[in-house]
Amino acid sequence: MSSSIQQVPISLTTVRPASQPSRVLSTPTAESAVAAEHFARRLSFETDCADVYSAFASDRVDFTLLDVRNSKAYAGGHIAGAINLPVLNITESRLTEFPADTVFVVYCAGPHCNGANKAALRIAQLGRPVKEMIGGVTGWLDEGFTLTTQ
């Protein structure tokens, strides 16, 4: 089956007249100060696989890494150093096992899974600091990092 979309050579220096905005610019960009605030806020909620890996590799782990998938998924392969605490097991009494100032970093299967969002929400509702490791296991593997079953 052939595609009916014709590929057009593009140049990165091509600029379209303002009267014909692309889909990219059909919604105007935010003012720089607003964009800076937005992206700073996102970083306060998220970290990525490379930053988590770097913390472990440099022995500068100042957070508790939680794998919030079920125990079977965890046993099949997880990030070394992660504690398995499935979303449904995140309770106030369970979190008392950790010092009150513990920063939790949560991850699940990957971008197609909202388990990390659910876990982060639950932890935040319990008054504890939390970030999501974006990408989850999928992102971790995409970065070329390995999982353990230990």
PyMOL commands that place a pseudoatom at each C-alpha (Angstrom):
pseudoatom trace, name=CA, resn=MET, resi=1, chain=A, elem=C, hetatm=0, pos=[0.000, 0.000, 0.000]
pseudoatom trace, name=CA, resn=SER, resi=2, chain=A, elem=C, hetatm=0, pos=[1.527, 3.317, -1.010]
pseudoatom trace, name=CA, resn=SER, resi=3, chain=A, elem=C, hetatm=0, pos=[1.131, 6.496, 0.941]
pseudoatom trace, name=CA, resn=SER, resi=4, chain=A, elem=C, hetatm=0, pos=[-0.758, 9.393, -0.606]
pseudoatom trace, name=CA, resn=ILE, resi=5, chain=A, elem=C, hetatm=0, pos=[1.289, 11.880, 1.414]
pseudoatom trace, name=CA, resn=GLN, resi=6, chain=A, elem=C, hetatm=0, pos=[4.025, 13.362, -0.687]
pseudoatom trace, name=CA, resn=GLN, resi=7, chain=A, elem=C, hetatm=0, pos=[7.271, 14.042, 1.107]
pseudoatom trace, name=CA, resn=VAL, resi=8, chain=A, elem=C, hetatm=0, pos=[8.437, 17.592, 0.538]
pseudoatom trace, name=CA, resn=PRO, resi=9, chain=A, elem=C, hetatm=0, pos=[12.064, 18.503, 1.100]
pseudoatom trace, name=CA, resn=ILE, resi=10, chain=A, elem=C, hetatm=0, pos=[12.336, 20.947, 3.967]
pseudoatom trace, name=CA, resn=SER, resi=11, chain=A, elem=C, hetatm=0, pos=[14.908, 23.462, 4.974]
pseudoatom trace, name=CA, resn=LEU, resi=12, chain=A, elem=C, hetatm=0, pos=[15.371, 24.429, 8.570]
pseudoatom trace, name=CA, resn=THR, resi=13, chain=A, elem=C, hetatm=0, pos=[15.754, 28.016, 7.402]
pseudoatom trace, name=CA, resn=THR, resi=14, chain=A, elem=C, hetatm=0, pos=[12.360, 28.083, 5.688]
pseudoatom trace, name=CA, resn=VAL, resi=15, chain=A, elem=C, hetatm=0, pos=[10.142, 30.752, 7.228]
pseudoatom trace, name=CA, resn=ARG, resi=16, chain=A, elem=C, hetatm=0, pos=[6.477, 30.959, 6.338]
pseudoatom trace, name=CA, resn=PRO, resi=17, chain=A, elem=C, hetatm=0, pos=[4.677, 34.267, 6.061]
pseudoatom trace, name=CA, resn=ALA, resi=18, chain=A, elem=C, hetatm=0, pos=[2.865, 35.287, 9.243]
pseudoatom trace, name=CA, resn=SER, resi=19, chain=A, elem=C, hetatm=0, pos=[-0.460, 35.124, 7.416]
pseudoatom trace, name=CA, resn=GLN, resi=20, chain=A, elem=C, hetatm=0, pos=[-0.112, 31.333, 7.171]
pseudoatom trace, name=CA, resn=PRO, resi=21, chain=A, elem=C, hetatm=0, pos=[0.926, 30.014, 10.596]
pseudoatom trace, name=CA, resn=SER, resi=22, chain=A, elem=C, hetatm=0, pos=[1.894, 26.394, 10.950]
pseudoatom trace, name=CA, resn=ARG, resi=23, chain=A, elem=C, hetatm=0, pos=[0.081, 24.085, 13.342]
pseudoatom trace, name=CA, resn=VAL, resi=24, chain=A, elem=C, hetatm=0, pos=[2.993, 24.689, 15.678]
pseudoatom trace, name=CA, resn=LEU, resi=25, chain=A, elem=C, hetatm=0, pos=[2.294, 28.413, 15.860]
pseudoatom trace, name=CA, resn=SER, resi=26, chain=A, elem=C, hetatm=0, pos=[-1.472, 28.390, 15.323]
pseudoatom trace, name=CA, resn=THR, resi=27, chain=A, elem=C, hetatm=0, pos=[-1.552, 28.667, 19.120]
pseudoatom trace, name=CA, resn=PRO, resi=28, chain=A, elem=C, hetatm=0, pos=[0.787, 31.513, 20.079]
pseudoatom trace, name=CA, resn=THR, resi=29, chain=A, elem=C, hetatm=0, pos=[3.747, 30.864, 22.342]
pseudoatom trace, name=CA, resn=ALA, resi=30, chain=A, elem=C, hetatm=0, pos=[3.605, 31.965, 25.947]
pseudoatom trace, name=CA, resn=GLU, resi=31, chain=A, elem=C, hetatm=0, pos=[5.523, 35.007, 27.083]
pseudoatom trace, name=CA, resn=SER, resi=32, chain=A, elem=C, hetatm=0, pos=[9.039, 34.054, 28.178]
pseudoatom trace, name=CA, resn=ALA, resi=33, chain=A, elem=C, hetatm=0, pos=[8.356, 34.719, 31.870]
pseudoatom trace, name=CA, resn=VAL, resi=34, chain=A, elem=C, hetatm=0, pos=[5.226, 32.542, 31.754]
pseudoatom trace, name=CA, resn=ALA, resi=35, chain=A, elem=C, hetatm=0, pos=[7.112, 29.782, 29.907]
pseudoatom trace, name=CA, resn=ALA, resi=36, chain=A, elem=C, hetatm=0, pos=[9.946, 29.929, 32.459]
pseudoatom trace, name=CA, resn=GLU, resi=37, chain=A, elem=C, hetatm=0, pos=[7.464, 29.579, 35.326]
pseudoatom trace, name=CA, resn=HIS, resi=38, chain=A, elem=C, hetatm=0, pos=[5.707, 26.668, 33.606]
pseudoatom trace, name=CA, resn=PHE, resi=39, chain=A, elem=C, hetatm=0, pos=[8.883, 24.690, 32.916]
pseudoatom trace, name=CA, resn=ALA, resi=40, chain=A, elem=C, hetatm=0, pos=[10.293, 25.392, 36.387]
pseudoatom trace, name=CA, resn=ARG, resi=41, chain=A, elem=C, hetatm=0, pos=[7.049, 24.088, 37.896]
pseudoatom trace, name=CA, resn=ARG, resi=42, chain=A, elem=C, hetatm=0, pos=[7.216, 20.946, 35.731]
pseudoatom trace, name=CA, resn=LEU, resi=43, chain=A, elem=C, hetatm=0, pos=[10.734, 20.254, 36.990]
pseudoatom trace, name=CA, resn=SER, resi=44, chain=A, elem=C, hetatm=0, pos=[9.462, 20.500, 40.562]
pseudoatom trace, name=CA, resn=PHE, resi=45, chain=A, elem=C, hetatm=0, pos=[7.077, 17.625, 39.765]
pseudoatom trace, name=CA, resn=GLU, resi=46, chain=A, elem=C, hetatm=0, pos=[9.259, 15.497, 37.477]
pseudoatom trace, name=CA, resn=THR, resi=47, chain=A, elem=C, hetatm=0, pos=[12.703, 14.049, 37.100]
pseudoatom trace, name=CA, resn=ASP, resi=48, chain=A, elem=C, hetatm=0, pos=[14.010, 11.792, 34.368]
pseudoatom trace, name=CA, resn=CYS, resi=49, chain=A, elem=C, hetatm=0, pos=[15.721, 8.443, 34.083]
pseudoatom trace, name=CA, resn=ALA, resi=50, chain=A, elem=C, hetatm=0, pos=[19.160, 9.916, 33.411]
pseudoatom trace, name=CA, resn=ASP, resi=51, chain=A, elem=C, hetatm=0, pos=[19.018, 12.050, 36.567]
pseudoatom trace, name=CA, resn=VAL, resi=52, chain=A, elem=C, hetatm=0, pos=[17.941, 9.079, 38.690]
pseudoatom trace, name=CA, resn=TYR, resi=53, chain=A, elem=C, hetatm=0, pos=[20.683, 6.926, 37.151]
pseudoatom trace, name=CA, resn=SER, resi=54, chain=A, elem=C, hetatm=0, pos=[23.246, 9.659, 37.787]
pseudoatom trace, name=CA, resn=ALA, resi=55, chain=A, elem=C, hetatm=0, pos=[22.238, 9.925, 41.444]
pseudoatom trace, name=CA, resn=PHE, resi=56, chain=A, elem=C, hetatm=0, pos=[22.740, 6.196, 41.953]
pseudoatom trace, name=CA, resn=ALA, resi=57, chain=A, elem=C, hetatm=0, pos=[25.959, 6.089, 39.896]
pseudoatom trace, name=CA, resn=SER, resi=58, chain=A, elem=C, hetatm=0, pos=[27.494, 8.957, 41.882]
pseudoatom trace, name=CA, resn=ASP, resi=59, chain=A, elem=C, hetatm=0, pos=[26.240, 7.661, 45.243]
pseudoatom trace, name=CA, resn=ARG, resi=60, chain=A, elem=C, hetatm=0, pos=[24.244, 10.873, 45.756]
pseudoatom trace, name=CA, resn=VAL, resi=61, chain=A, elem=C, hetatm=0, pos=[20.836, 9.325, 46.335]
pseudoatom trace, name=CA, resn=ASP, resi=62, chain=A, elem=C, hetatm=0, pos=[18.865, 11.841, 48.391]
pseudoatom trace, name=CA, resn=PHE, resi=63, chain=A, elem=C, hetatm=0, pos=[15.450, 10.360, 47.654]
pseudoatom trace, name=CA, resn=THR, resi=64, chain=A, elem=C, hetatm=0, pos=[13.626, 7.046, 47.929]
pseudoatom trace, name=CA, resn=LEU, resi=65, chain=A, elem=C, hetatm=0, pos=[12.866, 5.437, 44.592]
pseudoatom trace, name=CA, resn=LEU, resi=66, chain=A, elem=C, hetatm=0, pos=[9.504, 3.652, 44.534]
pseudoatom trace, name=CA, resn=ASP, resi=67, chain=A, elem=C, hetatm=0, pos=[8.474, 1.166, 41.868]
pseudoatom trace, name=CA, resn=VAL, resi=68, chain=A, elem=C, hetatm=0, pos=[4.696, 1.409, 42.112]
pseudoatom trace, name=CA, resn=ARG, resi=69, chain=A, elem=C, hetatm=0, pos=[3.898, -1.511, 39.808]
pseudoatom trace, name=CA, resn=ASN, resi=70, chain=A, elem=C, hetatm=0, pos=[2.509, -4.759, 41.163]
pseudoatom trace, name=CA, resn=SER, resi=71, chain=A, elem=C, hetatm=0, pos=[4.864, -7.232, 42.802]
pseudoatom trace, name=CA, resn=LYS, resi=72, chain=A, elem=C, hetatm=0, pos=[4.890, -9.569, 39.798]
pseudoatom trace, name=CA, resn=ALA, resi=73, chain=A, elem=C, hetatm=0, pos=[6.043, -6.785, 37.465]
pseudoatom trace, name=CA, resn=TYR, resi=74, chain=A, elem=C, hetatm=0, pos=[8.651, -5.697, 40.022]
pseudoatom trace, name=CA, resn=ALA, resi=75, chain=A, elem=C, hetatm=0, pos=[9.970, -9.265, 40.333]
pseudoatom trace, name=CA, resn=GLY, resi=76, chain=A, elem=C, hetatm=0, pos=[10.257, -9.453, 36.547]
pseudoatom trace, name=CA, resn=GLY, resi=77, chain=A, elem=C, hetatm=0, pos=[12.711, -6.558, 36.517]
pseudoatom trace, name=CA, resn=HIS, resi=78, chain=A, elem=C, hetatm=0, pos=[13.105, -3.252, 38.316]
pseudoatom trace, name=CA, resn=ILE, resi=79, chain=A, elem=C, hetatm=0, pos=[15.620, -0.477, 38.833]
pseudoatom trace, name=CA, resn=ALA, resi=80, chain=A, elem=C, hetatm=0, pos=[18.322, -1.492, 41.305]
pseudoatom trace, name=CA, resn=GLY, resi=81, chain=A, elem=C, hetatm=0, pos=[17.727, 0.400, 44.535]
pseudoatom trace, name=CA, resn=ALA, resi=82, chain=A, elem=C, hetatm=0, pos=[13.985, 0.773, 44.011]
pseudoatom trace, name=CA, resn=ILE, resi=83, chain=A, elem=C, hetatm=0, pos=[11.531, -0.301, 46.683]
pseudoatom trace, name=CA, resn=ASN, resi=84, chain=A, elem=C, hetatm=0, pos=[8.340, -1.978, 45.519]
pseudoatom trace, name=CA, resn=LEU, resi=85, chain=A, elem=C, hetatm=0, pos=[5.308, -0.179, 46.876]
pseudoatom trace, name=CA, resn=PRO, resi=86, chain=A, elem=C, hetatm=0, pos=[2.306, -0.741, 44.612]
pseudoatom trace, name=CA, resn=VAL, resi=87, chain=A, elem=C, hetatm=0, pos=[-0.102, 2.167, 44.330]
pseudoatom trace, name=CA, resn=LEU, resi=88, chain=A, elem=C, hetatm=0, pos=[-2.856, 0.463, 46.306]
pseudoatom trace, name=CA, resn=ASN, resi=89, chain=A, elem=C, hetatm=0, pos=[-0.428, -0.124, 49.205]
pseudoatom trace, name=CA, resn=ILE, resi=90, chain=A, elem=C, hetatm=0, pos=[0.529, 3.532, 49.578]
pseudoatom trace, name=CA, resn=THR, resi=91, chain=A, elem=C, hetatm=0, pos=[-1.067, 4.456, 52.887]
pseudoatom trace, name=CA, resn=GLU, resi=92, chain=A, elem=C, hetatm=0, pos=[-0.313, 6.892, 55.653]
pseudoatom trace, name=CA, resn=SER, resi=93, chain=A, elem=C, hetatm=0, pos=[0.745, 4.053, 57.953]
pseudoatom trace, name=CA, resn=ARG, resi=94, chain=A, elem=C, hetatm=0, pos=[3.054, 2.592, 55.303]
pseudoatom trace, name=CA, resn=LEU, resi=95, chain=A, elem=C, hetatm=0, pos=[4.722, 5.949, 54.678]
pseudoatom trace, name=CA, resn=THR, resi=96, chain=A, elem=C, hetatm=0, pos=[5.489, 6.308, 58.386]
pseudoatom trace, name=CA, resn=GLU, resi=97, chain=A, elem=C, hetatm=0, pos=[8.211, 3.711, 57.757]
pseudoatom trace, name=CA, resn=PHE, resi=98, chain=A, elem=C, hetatm=0, pos=[10.148, 6.551, 56.097]
pseudoatom trace, name=CA, resn=PRO, resi=99, chain=A, elem=C, hetatm=0, pos=[11.449, 9.752, 57.717]
pseudoatom trace, name=CA, resn=ALA, resi=100, chain=A, elem=C, hetatm=0, pos=[9.014, 12.667, 57.381]
pseudoatom trace, name=CA, resn=ASP, resi=101, chain=A, elem=C, hetatm=0, pos=[11.353, 14.595, 55.068]
pseudoatom trace, name=CA, resn=THR, resi=102, chain=A, elem=C, hetatm=0, pos=[11.824, 11.696, 52.617]
pseudoatom trace, name=CA, resn=VAL, resi=103, chain=A, elem=C, hetatm=0, pos=[11.450, 12.760, 49.014]
pseudoatom trace, name=CA, resn=PHE, resi=104, chain=A, elem=C, hetatm=0, pos=[9.832, 9.988, 47.013]
pseudoatom trace, name=CA, resn=VAL, resi=105, chain=A, elem=C, hetatm=0, pos=[10.492, 9.448, 43.320]
pseudoatom trace, name=CA, resn=VAL, resi=106, chain=A, elem=C, hetatm=0, pos=[7.894, 7.174, 41.763]
pseudoatom trace, name=CA, resn=TYR, resi=107, chain=A, elem=C, hetatm=0, pos=[7.856, 5.237, 38.519]
pseudoatom trace, name=CA, resn=CYS, resi=108, chain=A, elem=C, hetatm=0, pos=[5.685, 2.662, 36.799]
pseudoatom trace, name=CA, resn=ALA, resi=109, chain=A, elem=C, hetatm=0, pos=[5.771, 0.825, 33.485]
pseudoatom trace, name=CA, resn=GLY, resi=110, chain=A, elem=C, hetatm=0, pos=[6.123, 3.829, 31.214]
pseudoatom trace, name=CA, resn=PRO, resi=111, chain=A, elem=C, hetatm=0, pos=[4.379, 6.681, 29.426]
pseudoatom trace, name=CA, resn=HIS, resi=112, chain=A, elem=C, hetatm=0, pos=[1.383, 4.474, 28.667]
pseudoatom trace, name=CA, resn=CYS, resi=113, chain=A, elem=C, hetatm=0, pos=[0.773, 3.882, 32.391]
pseudoatom trace, name=CA, resn=ASN, resi=114, chain=A, elem=C, hetatm=0, pos=[-0.691, 6.354, 34.861]
pseudoatom trace, name=CA, resn=GLY, resi=115, chain=A, elem=C, hetatm=0, pos=[0.326, 4.380, 37.945]
pseudoatom trace, name=CA, resn=ALA, resi=116, chain=A, elem=C, hetatm=0, pos=[3.100, 6.845, 38.761]
pseudoatom trace, name=CA, resn=ASN, resi=117, chain=A, elem=C, hetatm=0, pos=[0.618, 9.737, 38.558]
pseudoatom trace, name=CA, resn=LYS, resi=118, chain=A, elem=C, hetatm=0, pos=[-1.778, 7.916, 40.896]
pseudoatom trace, name=CA, resn=ALA, resi=119, chain=A, elem=C, hetatm=0, pos=[1.056, 7.134, 43.306]
pseudoatom trace, name=CA, resn=ALA, resi=120, chain=A, elem=C, hetatm=0, pos=[2.384, 10.692, 43.238]
pseudoatom trace, name=CA, resn=LEU, resi=121, chain=A, elem=C, hetatm=0, pos=[-1.097, 12.046, 43.881]
pseudoatom trace, name=CA, resn=ARG, resi=122, chain=A, elem=C, hetatm=0, pos=[-1.615, 9.699, 46.818]
pseudoatom trace, name=CA, resn=ILE, resi=123, chain=A, elem=C, hetatm=0, pos=[1.784, 10.546, 48.337]
pseudoatom trace, name=CA, resn=ALA, resi=124, chain=A, elem=C, hetatm=0, pos=[1.173, 14.287, 47.908]
pseudoatom trace, name=CA, resn=GLN, resi=125, chain=A, elem=C, hetatm=0, pos=[-2.288, 13.970, 49.472]
pseudoatom trace, name=CA, resn=LEU, resi=126, chain=A, elem=C, hetatm=0, pos=[-0.581, 12.343, 52.464]
pseudoatom trace, name=CA, resn=GLY, resi=127, chain=A, elem=C, hetatm=0, pos=[1.551, 15.468, 52.791]
pseudoatom trace, name=CA, resn=ARG, resi=128, chain=A, elem=C, hetatm=0, pos=[4.826, 14.007, 51.562]
pseudoatom trace, name=CA, resn=PRO, resi=129, chain=A, elem=C, hetatm=0, pos=[7.186, 15.408, 48.893]
pseudoatom trace, name=CA, resn=VAL, resi=130, chain=A, elem=C, hetatm=0, pos=[7.157, 13.499, 45.625]
pseudoatom trace, name=CA, resn=LYS, resi=131, chain=A, elem=C, hetatm=0, pos=[8.381, 13.577, 42.030]
pseudoatom trace, name=CA, resn=GLU, resi=132, chain=A, elem=C, hetatm=0, pos=[7.593, 11.319, 39.098]
pseudoatom trace, name=CA, resn=MET, resi=133, chain=A, elem=C, hetatm=0, pos=[10.395, 9.717, 37.095]
pseudoatom trace, name=CA, resn=ILE, resi=134, chain=A, elem=C, hetatm=0, pos=[9.041, 10.352, 33.623]
pseudoatom trace, name=CA, resn=GLY, resi=135, chain=A, elem=C, hetatm=0, pos=[9.352, 7.476, 31.180]
pseudoatom trace, name=CA, resn=GLY, resi=136, chain=A, elem=C, hetatm=0, pos=[9.170, 4.751, 33.821]
pseudoatom trace, name=CA, resn=VAL, resi=137, chain=A, elem=C, hetatm=0, pos=[10.666, 1.377, 32.979]
pseudoatom trace, name=CA, resn=THR, resi=138, chain=A, elem=C, hetatm=0, pos=[10.244, 2.052, 29.250]
pseudoatom trace, name=CA, resn=GLY, resi=139, chain=A, elem=C, hetatm=0, pos=[12.238, 5.269, 29.506]
pseudoatom trace, name=CA, resn=TRP, resi=140, chain=A, elem=C, hetatm=0, pos=[14.864, 3.584, 31.676]
pseudoatom trace, name=CA, resn=LEU, resi=141, chain=A, elem=C, hetatm=0, pos=[15.430, 0.874, 29.079]
pseudoatom trace, name=CA, resn=ASP, resi=142, chain=A, elem=C, hetatm=0, pos=[15.327, 3.401, 26.222]
pseudoatom trace, name=CA, resn=GLU, resi=143, chain=A, elem=C, hetatm=0, pos=[18.229, 5.207, 27.916]
pseudoatom trace, name=CA, resn=GLY, resi=144, chain=A, elem=C, hetatm=0, pos=[20.211, 1.963, 27.758]
pseudoatom trace, name=CA, resn=PHE, resi=145, chain=A, elem=C, hetatm=0, pos=[20.063, 1.292, 31.511]
pseudoatom trace, name=CA, resn=THR, resi=146, chain=A, elem=C, hetatm=0, pos=[19.404, -2.182, 32.839]
pseudoatom trace, name=CA, resn=LEU, resi=147, chain=A, elem=C, hetatm=0, pos=[16.927, -3.714, 35.249]
pseudoatom trace, name=CA, resn=THR, resi=148, chain=A, elem=C, hetatm=0, pos=[17.620, -6.202, 38.005]
pseudoatom trace, name=CA, resn=THR, resi=149, chain=A, elem=C, hetatm=0, pos=[15.616, -9.068, 39.460]
pseudoatom trace, name=CA, resn=GLN, resi=150, chain=A, elem=C, hetatm=0, pos=[17.603, -9.054, 42.708]
for i in range(1, 150): cmd.bond("trace and resi %d" % i, "trace and resi %d" % (i + 1))
show_as sticks, trace
zoom trace
